[in-house]
Amino acid sequence: MNQRRAAARVVLAAVVLGLLGALLWGLLAPGEQFVVVGDDRGVPLTGESMHVFDAVAIFVLITGVTGLLTAVGAWRLARPRGPILFGGVLLGTVVATLTTAVFGEAVARLRFPRPDSLELHQIVTVAPGIGTVVALGVAPVVASAAILVLAAIDPRDDLGAPAAAAAVGAP
């Protein structure tokens, strides 16, 4: 299989995993409840601010698993291995993470719609968000670490390249 074609398939597979992760995150991430104290102002209920951390933690776990599955799947299925395939894994996990963030927040907004009119002392549940850009870097780091470990433990010097590809570069 052509290296570029293999890398493109890895990116596509990662985006599909990102969409599944978005659906999962949008359904699992808890909303935060506020009490309305004024015009478009609210105060979080006691203990509800912990749900901000919960939403980010669930996102990090889902995208971390996406990165791991992308790296291991690419390593197991694609030959020859090399920098182009790694670039596909890296690009795929970045795009998958962004896909998970955008579509996951959209699913969460569907799950927790904002009320049309707010009344004083009304309790409102707000859709969760990612909240920090640091969470977006988890999947690429996990995928890179997984590829590093897989390359390090591979017993073959050529990382399983086909014989024809090895013979072309051999002296």
CNS distance restraints for C-alpha pairs under 8 A (distance, minus, plus):
assign (resid   1 and name CA) (resid   5 and name CA) 7.03 0.50 0.50
assign (resid   1 and name CA) (resid   6 and name CA) 6.58 0.50 0.50
assign (resid   1 and name CA) (resid  78 and name CA) 7.63 0.50 0.50
assign (resid   1 and name CA) (resid  79 and name CA) 6.77 0.50 0.50
assign (resid   1 and name CA) (resid  80 and name CA) 7.73 0.50 0.50
assign (resid   2 and name CA) (resid   6 and name CA) 6.15 0.50 0.50
assign (resid   3 and name CA) (resid   7 and name CA) 6.14 0.50 0.50
assign (resid   3 and name CA) (resid  79 and name CA) 7.54 0.50 0.50
assign (resid   3 and name CA) (resid  80 and name CA) 6.76 0.50 0.50
assign (resid   3 and name CA) (resid  81 and name CA) 7.81 0.50 0.50
assign (resid   3 and name CA) (resid  84 and name CA) 6.38 0.50 0.50
assign (resid   3 and name CA) (resid  85 and name CA) 6.41 0.50 0.50
assign (resid   4 and name CA) (resid   8 and name CA) 6.12 0.50 0.50
assign (resid   4 and name CA) (resid  84 and name CA) 6.65 0.50 0.50
assign (resid   4 and name CA) (resid  85 and name CA) 7.35 0.50 0.50
assign (resid   5 and name CA) (resid   9 and name CA) 6.23 0.50 0.50
assign (resid   6 and name CA) (resid  10 and name CA) 6.26 0.50 0.50
assign (resid   6 and name CA) (resid  78 and name CA) 6.18 0.50 0.50
assign (resid   6 and name CA) (resid  79 and name CA) 7.93 0.50 0.50
assign (resid   6 and name CA) (resid  85 and name CA) 6.77 0.50 0.50
assign (resid   6 and name CA) (resid  88 and name CA) 7.98 0.50 0.50
assign (resid   7 and name CA) (resid  11 and name CA) 6.31 0.50 0.50
assign (resid   7 and name CA) (resid  84 and name CA) 6.57 0.50 0.50
assign (resid   7 and name CA) (resid  85 and name CA) 4.88 0.50 0.50
assign (resid   7 and name CA) (resid  86 and name CA) 7.69 0.50 0.50
assign (resid   7 and name CA) (resid  87 and name CA) 7.21 0.50 0.50
assign (resid   7 and name CA) (resid  88 and name CA) 4.31 0.50 0.50
assign (resid   7 and name CA) (resid  89 and name CA) 7.01 0.50 0.50
assign (resid   8 and name CA) (resid  12 and name CA) 6.25 0.50 0.50
assign (resid   8 and name CA) (resid  88 and name CA) 6.37 0.50 0.50
assign (resid   9 and name CA) (resid  13 and name CA) 6.05 0.50 0.50
assign (resid  10 and name CA) (resid  14 and name CA) 6.06 0.50 0.50
assign (resid  10 and name CA) (resid  70 and name CA) 7.10 0.50 0.50
assign (resid  10 and name CA) (resid  74 and name CA) 6.22 0.50 0.50
assign (resid  10 and name CA) (resid  85 and name CA) 7.95 0.50 0.50
assign (resid  10 and name CA) (resid  88 and name CA) 5.98 0.50 0.50
assign (resid  10 and name CA) (resid  89 and name CA) 6.17 0.50 0.50
assign (resid  10 and name CA) (resid  92 and name CA) 6.46 0.50 0.50
assign (resid  11 and name CA) (resid  15 and name CA) 6.24 0.50 0.50
assign (resid  11 and name CA) (resid  88 and name CA) 5.70 0.50 0.50
assign (resid  11 and name CA) (resid  89 and name CA) 6.49 0.50 0.50
assign (resid  11 and name CA) (resid  91 and name CA) 6.57 0.50 0.50
assign (resid  11 and name CA) (resid  92 and name CA) 3.93 0.50 0.50
assign (resid  11 and name CA) (resid  93 and name CA) 7.43 0.50 0.50
assign (resid  11 and name CA) (resid  95 and name CA) 7.77 0.50 0.50
assign (resid  12 and name CA) (resid  16 and name CA) 6.36 0.50 0.50
assign (resid  12 and name CA) (resid  92 and name CA) 7.06 0.50 0.50
assign (resid  13 and name CA) (resid  17 and name CA) 6.29 0.50 0.50
assign (resid  13 and name CA) (resid  70 and name CA) 7.43 0.50 0.50
assign (resid  13 and name CA) (resid  92 and name CA) 7.79 0.50 0.50
assign (resid  14 and name CA) (resid  18 and name CA) 6.07 0.50 0.50
assign (resid  14 and name CA) (resid  66 and name CA) 7.19 0.50 0.50
assign (resid  14 and name CA) (resid  67 and name CA) 7.91 0.50 0.50
assign (resid  14 and name CA) (resid  70 and name CA) 5.85 0.50 0.50
assign (resid  14 and name CA) (resid  89 and name CA) 7.91 0.50 0.50
assign (resid  14 and name CA) (resid  92 and name CA) 5.19 0.50 0.50
assign (resid  14 and name CA) (resid  93 and name CA) 6.06 0.50 0.50
assign (resid  14 and name CA) (resid  95 and name CA) 7.71 0.50 0.50
assign (resid  14 and name CA) (resid  96 and name CA) 5.55 0.50 0.50
assign (resid  15 and name CA) (resid  19 and name CA) 6.22 0.50 0.50
assign (resid  15 and name CA) (resid  92 and name CA) 6.55 0.50 0.50
assign (resid  15 and name CA) (resid  93 and name CA) 7.67 0.50 0.50
assign (resid  15 and name CA) (resid  95 and name CA) 6.43 0.50 0.50
assign (resid  15 and name CA) (resid  96 and name CA) 4.50 0.50 0.50
assign (resid  15 and name CA) (resid  99 and name CA) 6.89 0.50 0.50
assign (resid  16 and name CA) (resid  20 and name CA) 6.37 0.50 0.50
assign (resid  16 and name CA) (resid  96 and name CA) 7.55 0.50 0.50
assign (resid  17 and name CA) (resid  21 and name CA) 6.04 0.50 0.50
assign (resid  17 and name CA) (resid  66 and name CA) 6.23 0.50 0.50
assign (resid  17 and name CA) (resid  96 and name CA) 6.91 0.50 0.50
assign (resid  18 and name CA) (resid  22 and name CA) 6.02 0.50 0.50
assign (resid  18 and name CA) (resid  63 and name CA) 7.49 0.50 0.50
assign (resid  18 and name CA) (resid  66 and name CA) 6.85 0.50 0.50
assign (resid  18 and name CA) (resid  95 and name CA) 7.95 0.50 0.50
assign (resid  18 and name CA) (resid  96 and name CA) 4.32 0.50 0.50
assign (resid  18 and name CA) (resid  97 and name CA) 6.15 0.50 0.50
assign (resid  18 and name CA) (resid  98 and name CA) 7.99 0.50 0.50
assign (resid  18 and name CA) (resid  99 and name CA) 5.70 0.50 0.50
assign (resid  18 and name CA) (resid 100 and name CA) 4.94 0.50 0.50
assign (resid  19 and name CA) (resid  23 and name CA) 6.36 0.50 0.50
assign (resid  19 and name CA) (resid  96 and name CA) 7.37 0.50 0.50
assign (resid  19 and name CA) (resid  99 and name CA) 6.32 0.50 0.50
assign (resid  19 and name CA) (resid 100 and name CA) 5.84 0.50 0.50
assign (resid  19 and name CA) (resid 103 and name CA) 7.09 0.50 0.50
assign (resid  20 and name CA) (resid  24 and name CA) 6.26 0.50 0.50
assign (resid  20 and name CA) (resid 100 and name CA) 7.90 0.50 0.50
assign (resid  21 and name CA) (resid  25 and name CA) 5.94 0.50 0.50
assign (resid  21 and name CA) (resid  62 and name CA) 6.07 0.50 0.50
assign (resid  21 and name CA) (resid  63 and name CA) 7.08 0.50 0.50
assign (resid  21 and name CA) (resid  66 and name CA) 7.52 0.50 0.50
assign (resid  21 and name CA) (resid 100 and name CA) 5.87 0.50 0.50
assign (resid  21 and name CA) (resid 104 and name CA) 7.59 0.50 0.50
assign (resid  22 and name CA) (resid  26 and name CA) 5.91 0.50 0.50
assign (resid  22 and name CA) (resid  99 and name CA) 7.13 0.50 0.50
assign (resid  22 and name CA) (resid 100 and name CA) 4.18 0.50 0.50
assign (resid  22 and name CA) (resid 101 and name CA) 6.68 0.50 0.50
assign (resid  22 and name CA) (resid 102 and name CA) 7.81 0.50 0.50
assign (resid  22 and name CA) (resid 103 and name CA) 5.54 0.50 0.50
assign (resid  22 and name CA) (resid 104 and name CA) 3.96 0.50 0.50
assign (resid  22 and name CA) (resid 105 and name CA) 7.75 0.50 0.50
assign (resid  22 and name CA) (resid 107 and name CA) 7.57 0.50 0.50
assign (resid  23 and name CA) (resid  27 and name CA) 6.26 0.50 0.50
assign (resid  23 and name CA) (resid 100 and name CA) 7.92 0.50 0.50
assign (resid  23 and name CA) (resid 103 and name CA) 7.40 0.50 0.50
assign (resid  23 and name CA) (resid 104 and name CA) 5.85 0.50 0.50
assign (resid  23 and name CA) (resid 107 and name CA) 6.58 0.50 0.50
assign (resid  24 and name CA) (resid  28 and name CA) 6.09 0.50 0.50
assign (resid  24 and name CA) (resid 104 and name CA) 7.70 0.50 0.50
assign (resid  25 and name CA) (resid  29 and name CA) 5.60 0.50 0.50
assign (resid  25 and name CA) (resid  58 and name CA) 6.82 0.50 0.50
assign (resid  25 and name CA) (resid  59 and name CA) 6.27 0.50 0.50
assign (resid  25 and name CA) (resid  62 and name CA) 7.31 0.50 0.50
assign (resid  25 and name CA) (resid 100 and name CA) 7.88 0.50 0.50
assign (resid  25 and name CA) (resid 104 and name CA) 5.78 0.50 0.50
assign (resid  25 and name CA) (resid 108 and name CA) 7.99 0.50 0.50
assign (resid  26 and name CA) (resid 103 and name CA) 7.98 0.50 0.50
assign (resid  26 and name CA) (resid 104 and name CA) 4.63 0.50 0.50
assign (resid  26 and name CA) (resid 105 and name CA) 6.24 0.50 0.50
assign (resid  26 and name CA) (resid 106 and name CA) 7.48 0.50 0.50
assign (resid  26 and name CA) (resid 107 and name CA) 4.87 0.50 0.50
assign (resid  26 and name CA) (resid 108 and name CA) 4.47 0.50 0.50
assign (resid  26 and name CA) (resid 111 and name CA) 7.67 0.50 0.50
assign (resid  27 and name CA) (resid 107 and name CA) 7.18 0.50 0.50
assign (resid  27 and name CA) (resid 108 and name CA) 6.66 0.50 0.50
assign (resid  27 and name CA) (resid 111 and name CA) 7.45 0.50 0.50
assign (resid  28 and name CA) (resid  58 and name CA) 7.74 0.50 0.50
assign (resid  29 and name CA) (resid  54 and name CA) 7.04 0.50 0.50
assign (resid  29 and name CA) (resid  55 and name CA) 4.84 0.50 0.50
assign (resid  29 and name CA) (resid  58 and name CA) 6.74 0.50 0.50
assign (resid  29 and name CA) (resid 108 and name CA) 7.50 0.50 0.50
assign (resid  29 and name CA) (resid 128 and name CA) 6.58 0.50 0.50
assign (resid  30 and name CA) (resid  51 and name CA) 6.07 0.50 0.50
assign (resid  30 and name CA) (resid  54 and name CA) 7.20 0.50 0.50
assign (resid  30 and name CA) (resid  55 and name CA) 6.28 0.50 0.50
assign (resid  30 and name CA) (resid 127 and name CA) 7.70 0.50 0.50
assign (resid  30 and name CA) (resid 128 and name CA) 6.51 0.50 0.50
assign (resid  31 and name CA) (resid  51 and name CA) 6.76 0.50 0.50
assign (resid  31 and name CA) (resid 112 and name CA) 7.17 0.50 0.50
assign (resid  31 and name CA) (resid 125 and name CA) 5.80 0.50 0.50
assign (resid  31 and name CA) (resid 126 and name CA) 5.38 0.50 0.50
assign (resid  31 and name CA) (resid 127 and name CA) 4.96 0.50 0.50
assign (resid  31 and name CA) (resid 128 and name CA) 5.12 0.50 0.50
assign (resid  32 and name CA) (resid  44 and name CA) 7.32 0.50 0.50
assign (resid  32 and name CA) (resid  48 and name CA) 5.61 0.50 0.50
assign (resid  32 and name CA) (resid  49 and name CA) 6.76 0.50 0.50
assign (resid  32 and name CA) (resid  51 and name CA) 6.00 0.50 0.50
assign (resid  32 and name CA) (resid  52 and name CA) 7.13 0.50 0.50
assign (resid  32 and name CA) (resid 125 and name CA) 5.42 0.50 0.50
assign (resid  32 and name CA) (resid 126 and name CA) 5.26 0.50 0.50
assign (resid  32 and name CA) (resid 127 and name CA) 6.86 0.50 0.50
assign (resid  32 and name CA) (resid 128 and name CA) 6.77 0.50 0.50
assign (resid  33 and name CA) (resid  44 and name CA) 5.91 0.50 0.50
assign (resid  33 and name CA) (resid  45 and name CA) 6.08 0.50 0.50
assign (resid  33 and name CA) (resid  48 and name CA) 6.15 0.50 0.50
assign (resid  33 and name CA) (resid 123 and name CA) 6.52 0.50 0.50
assign (resid  33 and name CA) (resid 124 and name CA) 5.47 0.50 0.50
assign (resid  33 and name CA) (resid 125 and name CA) 4.26 0.50 0.50
assign (resid  33 and name CA) (resid 126 and name CA) 6.19 0.50 0.50
assign (resid  34 and name CA) (resid  42 and name CA) 5.44 0.50 0.50
assign (resid  34 and name CA) (resid  43 and name CA) 5.20 0.50 0.50
assign (resid  34 and name CA) (resid  44 and name CA) 4.22 0.50 0.50
assign (resid  34 and name CA) (resid  45 and name CA) 5.60 0.50 0.50
assign (resid  34 and name CA) (resid 123 and name CA) 5.56 0.50 0.50
assign (resid  34 and name CA) (resid 124 and name CA) 5.24 0.50 0.50
assign (resid  34 and name CA) (resid 125 and name CA) 6.31 0.50 0.50
assign (resid  34 and name CA) (resid 126 and name CA) 7.53 0.50 0.50
assign (resid  35 and name CA) (resid  42 and name CA) 5.24 0.50 0.50
assign (resid  35 and name CA) (resid  43 and name CA) 5.31 0.50 0.50
assign (resid  35 and name CA) (resid  44 and name CA) 6.29 0.50 0.50
assign (resid  35 and name CA) (resid  45 and name CA) 6.67 0.50 0.50
assign (resid  35 and name CA) (resid 120 and name CA) 7.97 0.50 0.50
assign (resid  35 and name CA) (resid 121 and name CA) 5.52 0.50 0.50
assign (resid  35 and name CA) (resid 122 and name CA) 5.60 0.50 0.50
assign (resid  35 and name CA) (resid 123 and name CA) 4.55 0.50 0.50
assign (resid  35 and name CA) (resid 124 and name CA) 6.31 0.50 0.50
assign (resid  36 and name CA) (resid  40 and name CA) 7.44 0.50 0.50
assign (resid  36 and name CA) (resid  41 and name CA) 5.98 0.50 0.50
assign (resid  36 and name CA) (resid  42 and name CA) 4.35 0.50 0.50
assign (resid  36 and name CA) (resid  43 and name CA) 6.63 0.50 0.50
assign (resid  36 and name CA) (resid 118 and name CA) 7.19 0.50 0.50
assign (resid  36 and name CA) (resid 119 and name CA) 6.82 0.50 0.50
assign (resid  36 and name CA) (resid 120 and name CA) 5.34 0.50 0.50
assign (resid  36 and name CA) (resid 121 and name CA) 4.95 0.50 0.50
assign (resid  36 and name CA) (resid 122 and name CA) 5.37 0.50 0.50
assign (resid  36 and name CA) (resid 123 and name CA) 6.41 0.50 0.50
assign (resid  36 and name CA) (resid 124 and name CA) 7.26 0.50 0.50
assign (resid  37 and name CA) (resid  41 and name CA) 5.84 0.50 0.50
assign (resid  37 and name CA) (resid  42 and name CA) 5.31 0.50 0.50
assign (resid  37 and name CA) (resid  43 and name CA) 6.88 0.50 0.50
assign (resid  37 and name CA) (resid 120 and name CA) 5.68 0.50 0.50
assign (resid  37 and name CA) (resid 121 and name CA) 5.98 0.50 0.50
assign (resid  38 and name CA) (resid  42 and name CA) 6.90 0.50 0.50
assign (resid  38 and name CA) (resid 120 and name CA) 6.34 0.50 0.50
assign (resid  39 and name CA) (resid 118 and name CA) 7.84 0.50 0.50
assign (resid  40 and name CA) (resid 118 and name CA) 7.73 0.50 0.50
assign (resid  44 and name CA) (resid  48 and name CA) 6.07 0.50 0.50
assign (resid  44 and name CA) (resid  49 and name CA) 6.52 0.50 0.50
assign (resid  45 and name CA) (resid  49 and name CA) 7.62 0.50 0.50
assign (resid  47 and name CA) (resid  51 and name CA) 7.94 0.50 0.50
assign (resid  48 and name CA) (resid  52 and name CA) 7.85 0.50 0.50
assign (resid  49 and name CA) (resid  53 and name CA) 7.64 0.50 0.50
assign (resid  50 and name CA) (resid  54 and name CA) 6.42 0.50 0.50
assign (resid  51 and name CA) (resid  55 and name CA) 6.06 0.50 0.50
assign (resid  52 and name CA) (resid  56 and name CA) 6.51 0.50 0.50
assign (resid  52 and name CA) (resid 128 and name CA) 6.88 0.50 0.50
assign (resid  52 and name CA) (resid 129 and name CA) 7.64 0.50 0.50
assign (resid  52 and name CA) (resid 131 and name CA) 7.72 0.50 0.50
assign (resid  53 and name CA) (resid  57 and name CA) 5.98 0.50 0.50
assign (resid  54 and name CA) (resid  58 and name CA) 6.11 0.50 0.50
assign (resid  55 and name CA) (resid  59 and name CA) 6.21 0.50 0.50
assign (resid  55 and name CA) (resid 128 and name CA) 6.39 0.50 0.50
assign (resid  55 and name CA) (resid 129 and name CA) 7.02 0.50 0.50
assign (resid  55 and name CA) (resid 130 and name CA) 6.85 0.50 0.50
assign (resid  56 and name CA) (resid  60 and name CA) 6.12 0.50 0.50
assign (resid  56 and name CA) (resid 129 and name CA) 7.64 0.50 0.50
assign (resid  56 and name CA) (resid 130 and name CA) 5.51 0.50 0.50
assign (resid  56 and name CA) (resid 131 and name CA) 7.11 0.50 0.50
assign (resid  56 and name CA) (resid 132 and name CA) 7.93 0.50 0.50
assign (resid  56 and name CA) (resid 135 and name CA) 7.13 0.50 0.50
assign (resid  57 and name CA) (resid  61 and name CA) 6.20 0.50 0.50
assign (resid  58 and name CA) (resid  62 and name CA) 6.15 0.50 0.50
assign (resid  59 and name CA) (resid  63 and name CA) 6.08 0.50 0.50
assign (resid  59 and name CA) (resid 130 and name CA) 7.30 0.50 0.50
assign (resid  59 and name CA) (resid 135 and name CA) 7.46 0.50 0.50
assign (resid  60 and name CA) (resid  64 and name CA) 5.83 0.50 0.50
assign (resid  60 and name CA) (resid 135 and name CA) 5.85 0.50 0.50
assign (resid  60 and name CA) (resid 136 and name CA) 7.86 0.50 0.50
assign (resid  60 and name CA) (resid 138 and name CA) 6.48 0.50 0.50
assign (resid  60 and name CA) (resid 139 and name CA) 7.84 0.50 0.50
assign (resid  61 and name CA) (resid  65 and name CA) 6.21 0.50 0.50
assign (resid  62 and name CA) (resid  66 and name CA) 6.24 0.50 0.50
assign (resid  63 and name CA) (resid  67 and name CA) 6.13 0.50 0.50
assign (resid  63 and name CA) (resid  96 and name CA) 7.98 0.50 0.50
assign (resid  63 and name CA) (resid  97 and name CA) 6.16 0.50 0.50
assign (resid  63 and name CA) (resid 100 and name CA) 7.63 0.50 0.50
assign (resid  63 and name CA) (resid 138 and name CA) 6.83 0.50 0.50
assign (resid  63 and name CA) (resid 139 and name CA) 5.22 0.50 0.50
assign (resid  64 and name CA) (resid  68 and name CA) 6.23 0.50 0.50
assign (resid  64 and name CA) (resid 138 and name CA) 5.87 0.50 0.50
assign (resid  64 and name CA) (resid 139 and name CA) 4.62 0.50 0.50
assign (resid  64 and name CA) (resid 142 and name CA) 6.07 0.50 0.50
assign (resid  64 and name CA) (resid 143 and name CA) 7.97 0.50 0.50
assign (resid  65 and name CA) (resid  69 and name CA) 6.02 0.50 0.50
assign (resid  65 and name CA) (resid 139 and name CA) 7.47 0.50 0.50
assign (resid  66 and name CA) (resid  70 and name CA) 6.04 0.50 0.50
assign (resid  66 and name CA) (resid  93 and name CA) 7.38 0.50 0.50
assign (resid  66 and name CA) (resid  96 and name CA) 7.85 0.50 0.50
assign (resid  66 and name CA) (resid 139 and name CA) 6.61 0.50 0.50
assign (resid  67 and name CA) (resid  71 and name CA) 6.20 0.50 0.50
assign (resid  67 and name CA) (resid  93 and name CA) 5.69 0.50 0.50
assign (resid  67 and name CA) (resid 138 and name CA) 7.95 0.50 0.50
assign (resid  67 and name CA) (resid 139 and name CA) 4.39 0.50 0.50
assign (resid  67 and name CA) (resid 140 and name CA) 6.17 0.50 0.50
assign (resid  67 and name CA) (resid 141 and name CA) 7.89 0.50 0.50
assign (resid  67 and name CA) (resid 142 and name CA) 5.71 0.50 0.50
assign (resid  67 and name CA) (resid 143 and name CA) 4.64 0.50 0.50
assign (resid  68 and name CA) (resid  72 and name CA) 6.12 0.50 0.50
assign (resid  68 and name CA) (resid 139 and name CA) 7.42 0.50 0.50
assign (resid  68 and name CA) (resid 142 and name CA) 6.01 0.50 0.50
assign (resid  68 and name CA) (resid 143 and name CA) 5.19 0.50 0.50
assign (resid  68 and name CA) (resid 146 and name CA) 6.46 0.50 0.50
assign (resid  69 and name CA) (resid  73 and name CA) 5.74 0.50 0.50
assign (resid  70 and name CA) (resid  74 and name CA) 5.98 0.50 0.50
assign (resid  70 and name CA) (resid  89 and name CA) 6.61 0.50 0.50
assign (resid  70 and name CA) (resid  92 and name CA) 7.86 0.50 0.50
assign (resid  70 and name CA) (resid  93 and name CA) 7.25 0.50 0.50
assign (resid  70 and name CA) (resid 143 and name CA) 6.96 0.50 0.50
assign (resid  71 and name CA) (resid  75 and name CA) 6.09 0.50 0.50
assign (resid  71 and name CA) (resid  89 and name CA) 6.15 0.50 0.50
assign (resid  71 and name CA) (resid 143 and name CA) 5.14 0.50 0.50
assign (resid  71 and name CA) (resid 144 and name CA) 7.53 0.50 0.50
assign (resid  71 and name CA) (resid 146 and name CA) 6.27 0.50 0.50
assign (resid  71 and name CA) (resid 147 and name CA) 6.02 0.50 0.50
assign (resid  72 and name CA) (resid  76 and name CA) 6.08 0.50 0.50
assign (resid  72 and name CA) (resid 146 and name CA) 7.11 0.50 0.50
assign (resid  72 and name CA) (resid 147 and name CA) 7.38 0.50 0.50
assign (resid  73 and name CA) (resid  77 and name CA) 6.01 0.50 0.50
assign (resid  74 and name CA) (resid  78 and name CA) 5.50 0.50 0.50
assign (resid  74 and name CA) (resid  85 and name CA) 7.69 0.50 0.50
assign (resid  74 and name CA) (resid  89 and name CA) 7.20 0.50 0.50
assign (resid  75 and name CA) (resid  79 and name CA) 7.93 0.50 0.50
assign (resid  75 and name CA) (resid  81 and name CA) 7.30 0.50 0.50
assign (resid  75 and name CA) (resid 147 and name CA) 7.41 0.50 0.50
assign (resid  75 and name CA) (resid 150 and name CA) 7.69 0.50 0.50
assign (resid  78 and name CA) (resid  85 and name CA) 7.88 0.50 0.50
assign (resid  79 and name CA) (resid 160 and name CA) 7.15 0.50 0.50
assign (resid  79 and name CA) (resid 161 and name CA) 6.22 0.50 0.50
assign (resid  79 and name CA) (resid 162 and name CA) 7.33 0.50 0.50
assign (resid  80 and name CA) (resid 159 and name CA) 7.87 0.50 0.50
assign (resid  80 and name CA) (resid 160 and name CA) 6.77 0.50 0.50
assign (resid  80 and name CA) (resid 161 and name CA) 4.65 0.50 0.50
assign (resid  80 and name CA) (resid 162 and name CA) 6.56 0.50 0.50
assign (resid  81 and name CA) (resid  85 and name CA) 5.98 0.50 0.50
assign (resid  81 and name CA) (resid  86 and name CA) 7.76 0.50 0.50
assign (resid  81 and name CA) (resid 159 and name CA) 6.59 0.50 0.50
assign (resid  81 and name CA) (resid 160 and name CA) 7.28 0.50 0.50
assign (resid  81 and name CA) (resid 161 and name CA) 6.56 0.50 0.50
assign (resid  82 and name CA) (resid  86 and name CA) 6.27 0.50 0.50
assign (resid  83 and name CA) (resid  87 and name CA) 5.99 0.50 0.50
assign (resid  84 and name CA) (resid  88 and name CA) 6.33 0.50 0.50
assign (resid  85 and name CA) (resid  89 and name CA) 6.31 0.50 0.50
assign (resid  86 and name CA) (resid  90 and name CA) 6.09 0.50 0.50
assign (resid  86 and name CA) (resid 147 and name CA) 7.70 0.50 0.50
assign (resid  87 and name CA) (resid  91 and name CA) 5.93 0.50 0.50
assign (resid  88 and name CA) (resid  92 and name CA) 5.69 0.50 0.50
assign (resid  89 and name CA) (resid  93 and name CA) 6.10 0.50 0.50
assign (resid  89 and name CA) (resid 143 and name CA) 7.15 0.50 0.50
assign (resid  90 and name CA) (resid  94 and name CA) 6.32 0.50 0.50
assign (resid  90 and name CA) (resid 140 and name CA) 5.73 0.50 0.50
assign (resid  90 and name CA) (resid 143 and name CA) 7.08 0.50 0.50
assign (resid  90 and name CA) (resid 144 and name CA) 7.12 0.50 0.50
assign (resid  91 and name CA) (resid  95 and name CA) 6.16 0.50 0.50
assign (resid  92 and name CA) (resid  96 and name CA) 5.88 0.50 0.50
assign (resid  93 and name CA) (resid  97 and name CA) 5.97 0.50 0.50
assign (resid  93 and name CA) (resid 139 and name CA) 5.85 0.50 0.50
assign (resid  93 and name CA) (resid 140 and name CA) 5.38 0.50 0.50
assign (resid  93 and name CA) (resid 143 and name CA) 7.34 0.50 0.50
assign (resid  94 and name CA) (resid  98 and name CA) 6.34 0.50 0.50
assign (resid  94 and name CA) (resid 136 and name CA) 7.69 0.50 0.50
assign (resid  94 and name CA) (resid 137 and name CA) 7.66 0.50 0.50
assign (resid  94 and name CA) (resid 139 and name CA) 7.16 0.50 0.50
assign (resid  94 and name CA) (resid 140 and name CA) 6.09 0.50 0.50
assign (resid  95 and name CA) (resid  99 and name CA) 6.02 0.50 0.50
assign (resid  96 and name CA) (resid 100 and name CA) 6.05 0.50 0.50
assign (resid  97 and name CA) (resid 101 and name CA) 6.20 0.50 0.50
assign (resid  97 and name CA) (resid 136 and name CA) 6.08 0.50 0.50
assign (resid  97 and name CA) (resid 139 and name CA) 6.79 0.50 0.50
assign (resid  98 and name CA) (resid 102 and name CA) 6.14 0.50 0.50
assign (resid  98 and name CA) (resid 136 and name CA) 7.14 0.50 0.50
assign (resid  99 and name CA) (resid 103 and name CA) 5.87 0.50 0.50
assign (resid  99 and name CA) (resid 104 and name CA) 7.75 0.50 0.50
assign (resid 100 and name CA) (resid 104 and name CA) 5.29 0.50 0.50
assign (resid 101 and name CA) (resid 105 and name CA) 6.03 0.50 0.50
assign (resid 101 and name CA) (resid 130 and name CA) 6.90 0.50 0.50
assign (resid 102 and name CA) (resid 106 and name CA) 6.40 0.50 0.50
assign (resid 103 and name CA) (resid 107 and name CA) 6.20 0.50 0.50
assign (resid 104 and name CA) (resid 108 and name CA) 6.19 0.50 0.50
assign (resid 105 and name CA) (resid 109 and name CA) 6.10 0.50 0.50
assign (resid 105 and name CA) (resid 127 and name CA) 7.69 0.50 0.50
assign (resid 105 and name CA) (resid 128 and name CA) 7.07 0.50 0.50
assign (resid 105 and name CA) (resid 129 and name CA) 6.09 0.50 0.50
assign (resid 105 and name CA) (resid 130 and name CA) 7.81 0.50 0.50
assign (resid 106 and name CA) (resid 110 and name CA) 6.35 0.50 0.50
assign (resid 107 and name CA) (resid 111 and name CA) 6.23 0.50 0.50
assign (resid 108 and name CA) (resid 112 and name CA) 6.02 0.50 0.50
assign (resid 108 and name CA) (resid 127 and name CA) 5.55 0.50 0.50
assign (resid 108 and name CA) (resid 128 and name CA) 6.55 0.50 0.50
assign (resid 109 and name CA) (resid 113 and name CA) 5.45 0.50 0.50
assign (resid 109 and name CA) (resid 114 and name CA) 7.80 0.50 0.50
assign (resid 109 and name CA) (resid 127 and name CA) 5.33 0.50 0.50
assign (resid 109 and name CA) (resid 128 and name CA) 7.87 0.50 0.50
assign (resid 111 and name CA) (resid 127 and name CA) 7.45 0.50 0.50
assign (resid 112 and name CA) (resid 125 and name CA) 6.62 0.50 0.50
assign (resid 112 and name CA) (resid 126 and name CA) 6.19 0.50 0.50
assign (resid 112 and name CA) (resid 127 and name CA) 5.13 0.50 0.50
assign (resid 113 and name CA) (resid 126 and name CA) 7.59 0.50 0.50
assign (resid 113 and name CA) (resid 127 and name CA) 7.27 0.50 0.50
assign (resid 114 and name CA) (resid 125 and name CA) 7.88 0.50 0.50
assign (resid 114 and name CA) (resid 126 and name CA) 6.91 0.50 0.50
assign (resid 115 and name CA) (resid 124 and name CA) 7.83 0.50 0.50
assign (resid 118 and name CA) (resid 122 and name CA) 6.94 0.50 0.50
assign (resid 130 and name CA) (resid 135 and name CA) 7.46 0.50 0.50
assign (resid 132 and name CA) (resid 136 and name CA) 7.85 0.50 0.50
assign (resid 133 and name CA) (resid 137 and name CA) 7.47 0.50 0.50
assign (resid 134 and name CA) (resid 138 and name CA) 7.47 0.50 0.50
assign (resid 137 and name CA) (resid 141 and name CA) 6.36 0.50 0.50
assign (resid 138 and name CA) (resid 142 and name CA) 6.10 0.50 0.50
assign (resid 139 and name CA) (resid 143 and name CA) 6.00 0.50 0.50
assign (resid 140 and name CA) (resid 144 and name CA) 6.01 0.50 0.50
assign (resid 141 and name CA) (resid 145 and name CA) 6.11 0.50 0.50
assign (resid 142 and name CA) (resid 146 and name CA) 6.09 0.50 0.50
assign (resid 143 and name CA) (resid 147 and name CA) 6.19 0.50 0.50
assign (resid 144 and name CA) (resid 148 and name CA) 6.12 0.50 0.50
assign (resid 145 and name CA) (resid 149 and name CA) 6.20 0.50 0.50
assign (resid 146 and name CA) (resid 150 and name CA) 6.08 0.50 0.50
assign (resid 147 and name CA) (resid 151 and name CA) 6.01 0.50 0.50
assign (resid 148 and name CA) (resid 152 and name CA) 6.10 0.50 0.50
assign (resid 149 and name CA) (resid 153 and name CA) 6.20 0.50 0.50
assign (resid 150 and name CA) (resid 154 and name CA) 6.10 0.50 0.50
assign (resid 151 and name CA) (resid 159 and name CA) 6.90 0.50 0.50
assign (resid 154 and name CA) (resid 159 and name CA) 6.30 0.50 0.50
assign (resid 155 and name CA) (resid 159 and name CA) 7.58 0.50 0.50
assign (resid 156 and name CA) (resid 160 and name CA) 6.25 0.50 0.50
assign (resid 158 and name CA) (resid 166 and name CA) 7.61 0.50 0.50
assign (resid 161 and name CA) (resid 165 and name CA) 6.58 0.50 0.50
assign (resid 161 and name CA) (resid 166 and name CA) 6.52 0.50 0.50
assign (resid 162 and name CA) (resid 166 and name CA) 6.44 0.50 0.50
assign (resid 163 and name CA) (resid 167 and name CA) 6.02 0.50 0.50
assign (resid 164 and name CA) (resid 168 and name CA) 6.37 0.50 0.50
assign (resid 165 and name CA) (resid 169 and name CA) 6.92 0.50 0.50
assign (resid 166 and name CA) (resid 170 and name CA) 6.16 0.50 0.50
